[in-house]
Amino acid sequence: MTPQQLAQDKEPWLAVLLSTVFPGVGQLYVGNRQRGIAILIAALAMLGLGGWFVLSPTGSAWPGFVLLGGFGILSLVNLFDAHRCARLVNSPDFETLRKGDKDPWLAVFLANVVPGLGHAYQKQWGVATLFFGAFMFLAAFFQPVAGMGIFLVALSLYCLYHTYQASPTRRPKSQALIVRVCLLLLLSQILSFGFALVFRGGIAEARYIPAGSMEPTLQINDRLILEKVSYRFSSPQRGDIVVFWPPEEIFPAVKRRDAFIKRVIGLPGERIEVANGQVLIEGQALEEPYIKAPPDYQWGPEIVPQGAYFLLGDNRNSSYDSHVWGFVPEADIIGRASKIFWPPNRAGRVN
């Protein structure tokens, strides 16, 4: 085969590897632009709509989980489709040549799954053991060390490069191509890791209920979505169920480790009192159809400081909350409980 003929053929396992970056990329590499763009748009739509359903203030999160699950299925099917699309555009001579020896891009794909697996596929057992052992050693013993993830990523990328370079294939190999692929995978990992940090830190995260202080609204072992965006644009409102860090002076051992969940009752500047089984705000009784039983204690009256909130559990007589340890600064509120997503029979908006 001439170099010109080889240049027109596409590597099926490189198409698969590129499709791990995002669905549709492998098809674009093959030259099937319409198919690649369609898959790309479908994947983005599933991610966007799924995220919207999960984080929206109304409705159930389950349509969102279905869409996100569909994105996962599409991502998997897309790998097989990228491989098939590449084979369909290749010449018979190239396919015969490709199947005649160990495929370097299959080796790279396997190394991207587990460092060393690509070398094992090529029967380079010593190098495979070295890469796998080094990766497991770093992951097991140095993972808690800040910045160690950089070394793990660097080792993984070098393993991909070395896997390709060490391949005994008879086909021409391109050092520039493997470098570009490694840089693309590095960029993909950086973006994925950065998005995960931003999402969990500033958009939403999952929480579970370990105790019964919010019964009957929230049950023990409920799984819920904690939404963090709305409080960047507005302040907590009365009735919101919020997750927060408990006061450090009262709970120094659990600060930034064990968050609490309660309902916002008193807003900054309000006069709050608990008396005769009722919460009084500026002397007016607060209607609370959500509580398990009327409070059997007396508290206050006190003025809620500016920049702080008075929080109580719905299970008033079994809740360790503001009536015991005081007010919660707004800066310690992590986010608002938005939806219960597990168990399925309780899935829906948190009221």
N, C-alpha and C positions, 0 to 999 in steps of 0.2 A: 504493500500500500504506500502511496506517495504521502509526503507531509501535508499536501493540500487536502487529500482525502481524509486523513486523520483529523485535520482541523475542523472538518464539517461534522464529525461524529461527536457524540456527547457521552460523558461518563455517567451511567445510571446511578452508581453509588455516590458520586459527587452531587447529583441532583437530590438524592435522599438526604445527604448531609446538609445541603443548603436549605432543604425544607424543614430541618430542625430549627433553623433560625426563626422562620415564620412560615405558615402555610402559604403556598403559592410561589415562593422564591425559587424552588427547584424547577417548576414548570417554566418560569421566566428564563432561567438559565438554559433550558432545553430549546427555547424559542417559541414555545406555545403561549404566546402573550395573552390571548383571550382567556384561555383556561386559567393561567396563572393569576390574572387580574380578577377573574370571577371568584376564585378560591380566596384570594386576598381580601376582597370586599366582604365575602360571606364570613370569613373569620373575624374581621374587624367589627362587623355588625353583631355577631354573636357575643363578642367581648363587650362591646358598648352597651347593647340592650340588656345583656345579662347583668352587667354591673349596675345599670340604671335600676332594674327591677329589685336587685338586692339592696341598694342604698336608698331608693326612693322612700319618702316619708309615709306613703300610703300603700296598702295592698300587701300581698304575700310575697315572700322572697323565693318561693318555689319555682315560679316561671323563670326567675333569674338563674337558679341553680340548674334548671333544665337546659337553658341556653348555654351556660358555661360548660355543662357536661357535653352538649353538642359540639362546642368548640374543641373539647378534648378528643371526641370521636373524629371530628374532621381533621384534626392535626395528625392522628394516627393513620387514617385512610389516605391522607395526603402523601405520606411517605411512600406507600405502595404505588400511588398514582404517579408520583414523580419518577420512580424507577421505570414504570411501564412507559411513560411518555418518552423517556430517553431511549429506551430500546426500540420504540417504533420509528424514531427518526434515524437510527443508525443503519449503516450498510451491513449486509451479511458478512462481509470480510472482517469488519471491525468486531462484530459480535463473536465471530469465531476466534479472533485473536484475543479478545477480552476473556473469553471463557477458557482459554488454553493455559492460563497460569493464574497465580494468586493476584486478585484484584487489589491494587494499592489503595483505591478509594473505599473499598469495603473494609480494609484494614484500618484506615483512618476513621471511618464511621464507628467501628468496634472500639477503637481507642478513645473515641469521644464518649462512649458509653461507660467504659471502665478502663482506666490507664493500664496498659500492658496487654489488654485483650487483643489488640491488633497485631502485636508482635507474636502472641501465642497462635493466632490464626496463620501467621507466616512461619510457624514452627521455630521461632527464635526464642526459645524457652528461657535462656539466661537473662536476656534483656527484658523479657516480659515480667519475669519474677522481680527484677530490679525496679522497674517502674511501678509495678503494683505494690511492692513492699514499701517503697519510698512514699507513695501516695497514702497508703494506710497508716504509716508511721506518723506523717505530718498531720493527717486528719484525726488520729486517735490521741496523740500526745500534745499537740500544739494548737488545737482548735480554739481553746479558750483565750489564747494569746492574741491581743489586738493586732490586726494587720496580717495574721498568718494566712488569711484567705488569699492574699496576694501571691504567696509562695505556692499555694495549692493550684491556683489558676495558671501561674507560670509553668509549674511542673506539667500540668495537663496539656498546655499548648505546646511545650517542647516535646512531649510524648507524641502528639499528633504529627509534628514536623518530622521527628525522628522515624516514626512509623512509615511515613511516606518515603522518606529518603532511603530507608533501609529495605524497601520493598524490592524483591528480585525480579520484578516484572520485565518482560522483553519490550514493552511499549515505552516510547519516549516519556520522560517525566519533566515537569516544569517546576523549578525551584520558586520562580516568581509566583506561580499559581498557588502552591501550597502556603506560601507566606501570606498571600492575600486572603486565602480561606481562613488561616489561623487568625489574622487580624479581624476578619468579619465575625468569627466565633467569639473572639475576645470582646468586641464591641457589643455583641448580643448578650454576653454574660454580664457585662457592666450595666447595660440598660435594664436587664431583667432584675439584677440585684438592686440597682438603684430604685426601680419601680416598686419592688417589694418593700424596701425600707420606707419610701415615701407613702405607699399605700397604708402600711400598718401604722406608721408614725403620724400621718396626718389625714387619712381618709376614713378607714374602717378597720376593725379587727373582730375576731370572734371571742366571745367570753362564755363562761358557764357559771351557773348559780350553785355555790357549794353549801348554802345554808338556807334556812326558811324565814329570814327576816323580812322578805318581800312577799310572803304569801298573803292573800291568794293570787295576786297578780302574776308573780313569778314563782315557779315551783323548783324544788331542789333538783339539780341536774338539767334544768332547762339550758339549752344552748341559744345564745342570742347574738345579734350583730350590733356592735357598738359603733355608732356613726360619729365622726369627729369633725365634719366639715361645717355644719350649721353654726356651731359656736364660734367660728372664726368671723362670722358676719353678724351674729346677734348673741344676746346674753341668754342664759338659761331662764325658762319661764316656770311659773308655778305649775306643778303637776308633772313636769318632766322627770323621767327616771334616769338618773345619771350614775356613771361610774367615776370614782374619784380616789385620789390618794388620801388616806386618813391623816389627821394632823400629826406632824412629826413630833411635836412635844409630848403627845399622848402615846403615840405608837412609833417610837424611834427604831424599833427592830424590824418593822414591816414597811417602812417608808420606801416607795418605789419598787416594792416587791409584791405585796398583797393588796390589791385595790378593793374598795367597798362599793356597794351599789345601794342607793336609797332614792327617795322621791323628794324633789324640791318642794318645800312648803313655804318657807319665809324668804322674801326677797330683800335686797339691801335697803336699809332705812325703815323697814316695817317693824311695828311693835307686835311681838308674838307672845302668846300665852297658851298653856295647855291646862284646862281646868274643867272639872265636871264632865269628863269624858269627851271633850271637844277641843279642837284647835281654834283659838280666837286670833284673828288678824285685825288689828286696830279695833278690838272689841267686838268684831263681828264673827259669828261662827262660820267655819269653813265646812262646806258640804263635801263629804268624803265617802262616796259609795264604794270605793275600792278597798277600804281597810278591812282587816279580818275581824277586829273587835274594837270597841272604843277604848282609848287609853285609860288605864287605871291609876295614873300618876298625875301629879301636879307639877307644872314647870312655869317659870317666869312670873310676871312678864319681863321681857328684855327686848332691846332694840337690836335688830340685825345690823352689824357694822357694814359700812360701805365696802363694796368689793368682796362680800362674803354672803353665804347662804345658810339657811336653816333646813337641814335634811332629816327626814324621818323614814323609817321602814313602814310598809303597809301592815305588817304584823306588829302593831304598836307595842304590845306587851312582851314581845320576844325579840326586840331589835335594839342593838347597841348602836345608838345614833346620836344626833345633835342634842337630844335632851339629856344625854349622859356626858358627852365630852365637848360640846360647844359647836361653834360655827365652822364652815368650810370655806376657805378662800377660793375665789373663782379660778385662780391660777392652778389649783389642785384638781379641778374637774377635768377629766380626760375626754369624756364625750357622753353622748346621749344613747340610751338603749333604744334601738329602732325596731327590730323585728326578732321574734323567736323563729328559729329555723329547725329546731329539734326539741322534742319528738314531733313527728309529722302531724299528729292529731292536735297539737297546740300551736302549729306554725301560723304566723300572722303578725300583725302590727302589735307592738307593746303599747297598751293604753295607760 
